[in-house]
């Protein structure tokens, strides 16, 4: 039977290359029959039938794909297939109610990077701005950075072959589906599988299916962060200005989430994202996402973990504090820090008072106010507070969060470990201690 399956796959591939959807349907019908446990054949059959205008048959194929993805625990794909069914037959909204979190979800990766809110220390002195350590604020939280080494490796991206501009119906499926354990490391799976049933249902209802052709812009730098995208199929290219010469572009694919920055008020896109192959994605509008997170805090928690992970990965490649080390050393260095959230109005440093740690801005609008009253928005990746740790100096500017912000915090007690084990970082911090904070290039750093 394996020879027949290989033969049918070749027939389907030839039909795709010659743009013959009717021939593709013939091969896919038999492939679905022979490999009935493979949901992607049902999906591809539905896409080919839809292209031929056979919407009723396409709907039935997408229903089978939905049910088979649910059975395998592939929730994002199941939601996407259900959305395609609803686009063909709005009466089939019942499909979304069938999608439930897996009863035996895979063990999560050694995270979470859940940003703990900054709270002023009760024993703060008059000459110091000091916040309580994360473990004091939330004893159950593991806010210190515990990232999979594979996450660091992901950004050491190699180039990929660019698929030709074929119709989105014809994306060659992988030879094998990823295992349920592998899915547990994917951002989309952790989001949809890590929430309550009601939260999952609301997320599913809020999502819309988006299909884009190669070359289409998914999002553009400096535009408002108005939506989140979960990639179901295809590859996108992330174009970041100012990346070191010779570094390959970042490419994201199935399982990745982009646009988490919309969680922050007044967020803007930090990069251009372009479809490199045909793309299928779930798009959740910021307004709808805010409504879901207000009713289901666990959704917000899962999203902030994903946001923090992405921000830290970006910082590891762009900040001189991290970028001079190899990936493993970057990981070890990052684990000294806490990940914290600052509410709007939080004074992070105050002119004339000492700071309690080293802070690095990951996201949000934070301003530095000089002695002349001039306010300057500081750029992402800016470090402050370390002058007090290097000597007896008080802060020479007041630093304040004007919107919600996410930061790395290295408490004073851990600064000695940084100095002992990472002398290059200490040299970088010492050199910048007396310099003004780097200004943001509004609106997108």
C-alpha positions as CSV (number, residue, x, y, z in Angstrom):
1,X,0.0,0.0,0.0
2,X,2.9,2.3,0.7
3,X,3.9,2.2,-3.0
4,X,0.4,3.2,-4.0
5,X,0.4,6.1,-1.6
6,X,3.8,7.3,-3.0
7,X,2.4,7.0,-6.5
8,X,-0.7,9.1,-5.5
9,X,1.4,11.7,-3.9
10,X,3.4,12.0,-7.1
11,X,0.2,12.3,-9.1
12,X,-1.0,15.0,-6.8
13,X,2.3,16.8,-6.9
14,X,2.2,16.8,-10.7
15,X,-1.3,18.1,-10.7
16,X,-0.2,21.0,-8.5
17,X,2.7,21.8,-10.7
18,X,0.5,21.9,-13.8
19,X,-2.3,23.7,-12.0
20,X,-4.9,21.0,-12.6
21,X,-7.2,21.0,-9.6
22,X,-9.5,18.4,-11.0
23,X,-6.6,15.9,-11.3
24,X,-5.5,16.9,-7.8
25,X,-9.0,16.0,-6.5
26,X,-8.8,12.5,-8.0
27,X,-5.5,11.8,-6.2
28,X,-6.6,13.4,-2.9
29,X,-9.9,11.4,-2.8
30,X,-7.9,8.1,-2.8
31,X,-5.2,9.4,-0.5
32,X,-7.8,10.4,2.0
33,X,-9.3,6.9,1.8
34,X,-6.0,5.1,2.1
35,X,-4.7,7.3,4.9
36,X,-8.0,8.1,6.7
37,X,-6.1,9.2,9.9
38,X,-4.3,11.9,8.0
39,X,-6.3,15.1,8.4
40,X,-4.2,17.2,5.9
41,X,-5.5,15.1,3.0
42,X,-9.1,16.1,4.0
43,X,-7.9,19.7,4.3
44,X,-6.2,19.7,0.9
45,X,-9.2,18.0,-0.7
46,X,-11.5,20.7,0.7
47,X,-9.2,23.4,-0.6
48,X,-9.0,21.9,-4.1
49,X,-12.8,21.4,-4.3
50,X,-13.4,24.9,-3.2
51,X,-11.1,26.1,-6.0
52,X,-13.3,24.2,-8.4
53,X,-16.4,25.9,-7.0
54,X,-17.7,22.6,-5.5
55,X,-18.5,24.3,-2.2
56,X,-20.8,21.6,-0.7
57,X,-18.2,18.9,-1.2
58,X,-15.5,21.2,0.1
59,X,-17.5,21.9,3.2
60,X,-17.9,18.2,3.9
61,X,-14.1,17.7,3.4
62,X,-13.3,20.6,5.8
63,X,-15.7,19.0,8.4
64,X,-13.8,15.8,8.2
65,X,-10.5,17.7,8.5
66,X,-11.9,19.5,11.6
67,X,-12.9,16.3,13.3
68,X,-9.6,14.6,12.6
69,X,-7.5,17.5,13.8
70,X,-9.6,17.6,17.0
71,X,-8.9,13.8,17.4
72,X,-5.2,14.4,17.1
73,X,-5.2,17.4,19.5
74,X,-4.2,19.9,16.8
75,X,-6.4,22.7,18.1
76,X,-5.3,25.7,16.0
77,X,-5.7,23.7,12.8
78,X,-9.1,22.4,14.0
79,X,-10.2,26.0,14.6
80,X,-9.0,27.1,11.2
81,X,-10.9,24.3,9.4
82,X,-14.0,25.0,11.4
83,X,-13.7,28.7,10.3
84,X,-13.5,27.5,6.7
85,X,-16.6,25.4,7.1
86,X,-18.5,28.4,8.5
87,X,-17.3,30.6,5.7
88,X,-19.0,28.2,3.3
89,X,-22.0,27.5,5.5
90,X,-22.7,30.0,8.3
91,X,-25.1,27.6,10.0
92,X,-22.2,25.3,11.0
93,X,-21.1,27.4,14.0
94,X,-21.8,24.2,16.0
95,X,-18.4,22.9,15.0
96,X,-16.5,25.4,17.3
97,X,-18.3,24.0,20.4
98,X,-16.8,20.6,19.6
99,X,-13.2,21.9,20.0
100,X,-12.0,21.3,23.6
101,X,-8.7,21.5,25.3
102,X,-6.9,18.1,25.3
103,X,-7.6,15.9,28.3
104,X,-3.9,14.9,28.4
105,X,-2.0,17.9,27.2
106,X,1.8,17.5,26.8
107,X,4.0,18.8,29.6
108,X,4.7,22.5,29.0
109,X,8.3,23.6,28.2
110,X,10.3,24.9,31.1
111,X,8.7,28.2,31.2
112,X,6.6,30.2,32.2
113,X,8.1,33.6,31.6
114,X,5.1,35.2,33.3
115,X,5.8,38.9,33.9
116,X,5.0,39.7,37.6
117,X,3.7,43.2,38.3
118,X,6.2,45.6,39.9
119,X,5.2,46.5,43.5
120,X,7.1,48.9,45.7
121,X,9.0,47.2,48.6
122,X,7.5,47.8,52.0
123,X,10.9,48.7,53.5
124,X,11.9,51.1,50.8
125,X,14.2,53.8,52.1
126,X,13.8,57.6,51.4
127,X,17.0,57.7,49.3
128,X,16.1,54.6,47.1
129,X,13.5,53.4,44.6
130,X,13.1,49.8,45.4
131,X,10.6,47.1,44.3
132,X,9.8,43.8,45.9
133,X,11.4,40.8,44.2
134,X,9.1,38.7,42.0
135,X,9.0,35.8,44.5
136,X,7.8,38.1,47.2
137,X,5.0,39.5,45.0
138,X,3.9,36.1,43.7
139,X,5.4,33.1,45.4
140,X,3.9,30.7,42.9
141,X,5.4,32.5,39.9
142,X,8.6,31.5,38.1
143,X,9.2,34.9,36.6
144,X,12.9,34.3,36.2
145,X,13.8,33.4,32.7
146,X,13.8,29.7,31.9
147,X,13.9,29.4,28.2
148,X,14.3,26.3,26.1
149,X,17.7,26.3,24.4
150,X,15.9,25.5,21.2
151,X,14.2,28.9,21.4
152,X,17.6,30.6,21.3
153,X,18.6,28.4,18.4
154,X,15.4,29.4,16.5
155,X,16.8,32.8,15.9
156,X,20.0,31.4,14.4
157,X,17.9,31.1,11.3
158,X,19.0,29.5,8.1
159,X,17.5,30.4,4.8
160,X,14.6,28.4,3.4
161,X,13.6,27.7,-0.1
162,X,10.9,30.0,-1.4
163,X,7.9,28.2,-2.6
164,X,6.6,29.5,-6.0
165,X,3.5,31.6,-6.2
166,X,1.1,28.7,-6.4
167,X,-2.5,28.9,-5.3
168,X,-2.8,28.6,-1.4
169,X,-4.8,25.4,-2.1
170,X,-1.6,23.6,-3.0
171,X,0.8,23.6,-0.2
172,X,2.6,20.3,0.0
173,X,1.9,18.8,3.4
174,X,4.8,17.6,5.5
175,X,5.6,13.9,5.2
176,X,4.7,13.4,8.9
177,X,2.5,15.3,11.3
178,X,4.4,16.7,14.3
179,X,4.0,14.6,17.4
180,X,1.8,15.8,20.3
181,X,5.0,16.3,22.4
182,X,6.5,18.5,19.7
183,X,3.2,20.5,19.5
184,X,3.6,21.3,23.1
185,X,6.6,23.5,22.3
186,X,4.7,25.5,19.7
187,X,3.3,28.9,20.6
188,X,-0.1,28.4,19.0
189,X,-0.6,25.1,20.8
190,X,0.4,26.5,24.2
191,X,-2.0,29.3,23.7
192,X,-5.1,27.3,22.6
193,X,-4.4,24.2,24.8
194,X,-3.5,26.2,27.9
195,X,-6.8,27.8,28.5
196,X,-10.2,26.8,29.9
197,X,-12.9,25.3,27.7
198,X,-14.9,28.6,27.8
199,X,-11.7,30.6,27.1
200,X,-10.9,28.4,24.1
201,X,-14.4,28.7,22.8
202,X,-14.3,32.5,23.0
203,X,-10.9,32.6,21.4
204,X,-12.2,30.4,18.6
205,X,-15.2,32.6,18.0
206,X,-13.1,35.8,18.0
207,X,-10.6,34.4,15.4
208,X,-11.1,34.9,11.7
209,X,-9.4,32.9,9.0
210,X,-6.9,34.8,6.8
211,X,-5.4,33.5,3.6
212,X,-2.6,35.5,1.8
213,X,-0.6,35.0,-1.3
214,X,3.2,35.2,-1.5
215,X,4.5,38.8,-1.2
216,X,1.4,40.1,0.7
217,X,2.2,42.2,3.8
218,X,0.9,40.7,7.0
219,X,1.9,43.7,9.0
220,X,4.0,46.8,8.6
221,X,6.5,48.5,10.9
222,X,5.2,51.6,12.8
223,X,1.5,50.8,12.2
224,X,-0.7,50.3,15.3
225,X,-0.7,46.8,16.7
226,X,-4.3,46.0,16.1
227,X,-4.4,42.2,15.8
228,X,-2.6,39.0,16.7
229,X,-1.9,36.2,14.1
230,X,-1.5,32.5,14.7
231,X,0.2,30.9,11.6
232,X,-1.5,27.7,10.5
233,X,0.2,27.1,7.2
234,X,3.2,28.7,5.4
235,X,6.2,30.8,6.1
236,X,6.5,34.6,6.7
237,X,9.6,36.7,6.6
238,X,10.3,39.2,9.4
239,X,12.2,42.2,8.2
240,X,13.9,44.0,11.1
241,X,15.6,47.3,10.4
242,X,19.1,47.7,11.9
243,X,19.9,43.9,12.1
244,X,23.7,43.3,11.9
245,X,24.9,42.8,8.4
246,X,25.3,39.2,7.4
247,X,22.6,37.9,9.8
248,X,20.0,35.9,8.0
249,X,16.4,37.1,8.1
250,X,14.0,35.7,10.6
251,X,11.4,33.4,9.2
252,X,8.4,32.1,11.1
253,X,6.1,29.3,10.2
254,X,3.3,27.0,11.4
255,X,3.0,27.1,15.1
256,X,4.3,30.6,15.6
257,X,2.4,33.6,16.8
258,X,3.0,37.1,15.6
259,X,1.6,40.4,16.8
260,X,1.6,39.7,20.6
261,X,2.5,43.3,21.1
262,X,-1.1,44.2,20.7
263,X,-1.5,43.2,24.3
264,X,0.1,46.5,25.3
265,X,-1.8,49.7,25.0
266,X,-0.5,52.0,22.3
267,X,1.6,49.3,20.8
268,X,3.1,49.6,17.3
269,X,4.6,47.1,15.0
270,X,8.4,46.8,15.3
271,X,9.0,45.1,12.0
272,X,7.6,44.4,8.5
273,X,6.2,40.9,8.1
274,X,5.7,39.6,4.6
275,X,4.2,36.3,3.4
276,X,7.0,34.2,1.8
277,X,4.7,31.3,0.8
278,X,0.9,31.0,0.7
279,X,-0.2,31.7,4.2
280,X,-3.2,30.5,6.3
281,X,-3.5,32.2,9.7
282,X,-6.0,32.8,12.4
283,X,-6.4,36.6,13.1
284,X,-7.8,37.9,16.4
285,X,-8.6,41.6,16.5
286,X,-7.2,43.5,19.5
287,X,-10.6,44.7,20.6
288,X,-12.0,41.2,20.6
289,X,-8.9,39.9,22.3
290,X,-9.2,42.5,25.0
291,X,-12.8,41.4,25.6
292,X,-11.7,37.7,25.9
293,X,-8.8,38.4,28.2
294,X,-11.0,40.5,30.5
295,X,-13.3,37.6,31.0
296,X,-10.6,34.9,31.0
297,X,-7.4,36.0,32.8
298,X,-5.7,32.7,31.9
299,X,-5.8,33.8,28.3
300,X,-4.0,37.0,29.1
301,X,-1.4,35.1,31.2
302,X,-0.7,32.7,28.3
303,X,-0.4,35.5,25.8
304,X,2.0,37.5,28.1
305,X,4.2,34.5,28.4
306,X,4.4,34.3,24.6
307,X,5.0,38.0,24.4
308,X,7.8,37.9,26.9
309,X,9.4,35.0,25.2
310,X,9.5,36.8,21.8
311,X,10.7,40.1,23.3
312,X,13.5,38.3,25.2
313,X,14.6,36.4,22.0
314,X,14.7,39.7,20.1
315,X,16.7,41.4,22.8
316,X,19.2,38.5,22.9
317,X,20.2,39.3,19.4
318,X,20.0,43.1,19.4
319,X,21.3,44.2,22.8
320,X,25.1,44.4,23.3
321,X,24.5,43.0,26.8
322,X,23.7,39.6,25.2
323,X,24.7,39.6,21.6
324,X,28.4,39.2,22.1
325,X,27.9,35.7,23.6
326,X,27.0,32.4,22.0
327,X,23.4,31.2,22.3
328,X,24.1,29.0,25.4
329,X,25.9,31.8,27.2
330,X,23.0,34.2,26.3
331,X,20.6,31.8,27.9
332,X,22.6,31.4,31.1
333,X,23.0,35.2,31.3
334,X,19.3,35.8,30.8
335,X,18.4,33.4,33.6
336,X,19.7,35.9,36.1
337,X,16.9,38.3,35.3
338,X,13.3,38.6,36.3
339,X,10.5,39.5,33.8
340,X,8.3,42.2,35.2
341,X,5.3,44.3,34.2
342,X,5.0,48.0,35.1
343,X,1.6,49.6,35.2
344,X,1.1,53.1,33.6
345,X,2.5,55.8,35.9
346,X,5.0,53.5,37.6
347,X,8.2,55.5,38.6
348,X,11.0,53.1,37.8
349,X,13.8,55.4,38.8
350,X,13.9,58.8,40.4
351,X,16.4,61.6,40.0
352,X,18.5,61.9,43.2
353,X,17.6,58.4,44.5
354,X,19.4,55.2,44.1
355,X,18.0,52.3,42.0
356,X,17.6,48.7,43.3
357,X,18.7,46.9,40.2
358,X,19.5,46.8,36.5
359,X,16.4,47.3,34.3
360,X,16.2,46.6,30.5
361,X,13.1,47.8,28.6
362,X,11.5,45.1,26.5
363,X,8.2,46.8,25.4
364,X,6.0,49.8,26.2
365,X,6.3,53.5,26.4
366,X,8.8,54.6,29.1
367,X,10.1,58.2,29.4
368,X,13.2,59.7,31.0
369,X,12.6,63.1,32.5
370,X,15.8,65.2,32.9
371,X,16.5,68.0,35.4
372,X,15.2,70.6,32.9
373,X,11.8,68.8,32.8
374,X,12.3,67.5,29.2
375,X,10.7,64.1,28.7
376,X,12.3,61.7,26.2
377,X,10.8,58.3,25.3
378,X,13.6,55.7,25.7
379,X,14.2,53.0,23.1
380,X,13.6,49.3,23.6
381,X,16.7,47.5,24.9
382,X,17.8,50.6,27.0
383,X,19.4,49.7,30.3
384,X,19.1,51.9,33.4
385,X,19.6,51.6,37.1
386,X,23.1,50.1,36.9
387,X,24.9,53.3,37.9
388,X,23.7,52.7,41.5
389,X,25.0,49.1,41.4
390,X,28.4,50.1,40.1
391,X,29.0,52.8,42.8
392,X,27.2,55.1,45.0
393,X,25.6,57.3,42.3
394,X,21.9,58.2,42.5
395,X,19.9,58.4,39.3
396,X,20.3,61.5,37.2
397,X,16.9,61.3,35.6
398,X,13.4,60.1,36.5
399,X,12.2,57.1,34.5
400,X,8.5,56.6,34.3
401,X,6.2,54.1,32.5
402,X,3.6,56.2,30.6
403,X,1.9,53.0,29.2
404,X,2.0,49.4,30.5
405,X,5.6,48.2,30.0
406,X,7.5,44.9,30.1
407,X,11.0,44.9,31.5
408,X,13.9,42.7,32.6
409,X,15.0,43.3,36.2
410,X,18.3,42.1,37.7
411,X,18.0,42.6,41.4
412,X,21.0,44.1,43.2
413,X,21.7,40.8,45.0
414,X,22.3,39.1,41.6
415,X,24.5,41.8,40.2
416,X,27.6,40.4,41.8
417,X,27.0,37.1,39.9
418,X,26.8,39.1,36.7
419,X,30.0,40.9,37.4
420,X,31.9,37.7,38.4
421,X,30.8,35.5,35.5
422,X,30.3,38.0,32.6
423,X,33.0,40.6,32.7
424,X,32.2,41.9,29.2
425,X,28.7,42.8,30.3
426,X,30.1,44.7,33.3
427,X,32.5,46.6,31.0
428,X,29.5,47.6,28.7
429,X,27.4,48.7,31.6
430,X,30.3,50.7,33.2
431,X,30.9,52.5,29.9
432,X,27.3,53.5,29.5
433,X,26.6,54.3,33.2
434,X,27.2,58.0,32.7
435,X,25.6,58.4,29.3
436,X,22.0,59.6,28.7
437,X,19.4,56.9,27.9
438,X,19.0,56.2,24.2
439,X,16.0,57.9,22.7
440,X,13.4,56.0,20.8
441,X,13.0,56.7,17.1
442,X,9.2,57.2,17.4
443,X,6.9,55.6,16.8
444,X,8.5,52.2,16.4
445,X,12.0,52.3,18.0
